[in-house]
Amino acid sequence: MISKRMSEKLNAGSMIRKMFEEGNRLKKIFGEENIFDFSIGNPDLEPPAEVTLELMNLINHPTPGMHGYMSNNGYLSTRNAVADKLTRSGNTTFSPDAICMTVGAAGAMNATLRAILDPDDEVILLAPFFMEYRQYIDNHFGKAVIVATDEGSFLPNIDRIAAAITPRTKAIIINSPNNPSGTMYPVSTLESINNLVNSYEQVIHIISDEPYRELVYDGQSVPPTQDYIDNLIICYSWSKSLSLPGERIGYTAVGPRHPDLDVLSPAIAMANRILGSVNAPALFQKVIEKAMDVKVDVALYENRRNLLYDIVTSAGFSCRKPQGAFYLFVKSPEPDDMAFSQVCAQHNLLVVPGSAFAMPGYFRLAFCVAESTIKGSSIAFTAVSKHYGLNAQ
Ligand SMILES: Cc1ncc(COP(=O)(O)O)c(C=O)c1O
């Protein structure tokens, strides 16, 4: 027998994964080139050459103990490189002691939540959000409290967040650029969030999930959260910026002005260990140490964004042009986004309903797919548009 909690989770499943499996099924029947699969955020770009070269260098010149355990928070040399990178990216100085190397952003968030939550503590989520957050909170017996962002901009609404804060509120999770909306928070939003949490006596942690920090378009860059937020815990991973999601490498960084700085870092490192990761993968700590200033060719994603945005909006759908990440979050022409995604599937178009991000009435398209898939999908979007009688251009 498995636990009741786990059997509930198995029954619920993940909508994104379901669409992904459906895509694989359809590809077998109709051929890969005839299925337009925008369901999953699995980067299609290969990691930059620097990553492969450093990997080869490590394999060809092994050092004794390179596959052994190290401190639970990771190699000091790697944490130094991360602290240095964060310090260079804003006006805030980080110490390597504030860094814990983790198993991706998911590992970073789980270690963080394990470190701060007591049972029934509340964590505020800003819809739309990456649905796995709910599972991460539940893993550590916390309670997710969902707060809607502003319609249209998807920016956090400070009054609504304030209304949701209770004495049990332990954290707010922010994510910019955002999955699924692609929204990037301006400095004023970060400042407002900071002022809000600082007006409470209890410590409310701001967990900033930043795996898309480098994936921003139109010559913009993401404001460094560490310059604007005091109670900050950054969760980062190289899954997207270096296309390494399978290698599971990331970190947590506690902001230097965080009132719990001294205890938080050791608590996160302990959580990292006892959750079963023990430490982040040794080889990839060493690889990313040498690739701090490297990223995938963001211009390729920008081009894909432009292509897909033009196709979708020309077909008559309504959508905000994403500023970052690799998703388009589009208004569903019918309120039932699940029914809409089924209509799409009948046209070999795979999308994820907005309900999977606590935002019914929308759908998400991941554009980290081949340009040929994006170009080919135009026929399918036009057909779905016709089905709903939209005003195509
Ligand atoms: C917003 C967000 N946070 C966290 C993750 C998990 O990232 P990782 O694979 O590095 O654990 C993802 C993955 O898609 C994501 O989109």
The ligand as an SDF file (V2000), in Angstrom:
LIG
                    3D

 16 16  0  0  0  0  0  0  0  0999 V2000
    9.2730   28.5910  -12.6810 C   0  0  0  0  0  0  0  0  0  0  0  0
   10.0460   27.3340  -12.5150 C   0  0  0  0  0  0  0  0  0  0  0  0
   10.6180   27.0720  -11.3410 N   0  0  0  0  0  0  0  0  0  0  0  0
   11.3360   25.9480  -11.1470 C   0  0  0  0  0  0  0  0  0  0  0  0
   11.4840   25.0140  -12.1400 C   0  0  0  0  0  0  0  0  0  0  0  0
   12.2770   23.7830  -11.8710 C   0  0  0  0  0  0  0  0  0  0  0  0
   13.5390   23.9560  -12.3920 O   0  0  0  0  0  0  0  0  0  0  0  0
   14.6800   22.8370  -12.2700 P   0  0  0  0  0  0  0  0  0  0  0  0
   14.5210   21.9120  -13.4180 O   0  0  0  0  0  0  0  0  0  0  0  0
   15.9400   23.5890  -12.3300 O   0  0  0  0  0  0  0  0  0  0  0  0
   14.5140   22.1630  -10.9690 O   0  0  0  0  0  0  0  0  0  0  0  0
   10.8950   25.2330  -13.3880 C   0  0  0  0  0  0  0  0  0  0  0  0
   11.0190   24.2460  -14.4580 C   0  0  0  0  0  0  0  0  0  0  0  0
   10.4500   24.3170  -15.5040 O   0  0  0  0  0  0  0  0  0  0  0  0
   10.1630   26.4230  -13.5750 C   0  0  0  0  0  0  0  0  0  0  0  0
    9.5630   26.7070  -14.7450 O   0  0  0  0  0  0  0  0  0  0  0  0
  1  2  1  0
  2  3  1  0
  2 15  2  0
  3  4  2  0
  4  5  1  0
  5  6  1  0
  5 12  2  0
  6  7  1  0
  7  8  1  0
  8  9  2  0
  8 10  1  0
  8 11  1  0
 12 13  1  0
 12 15  1  0
 13 14  2  0
 15 16  1  0
M  END
$$$$
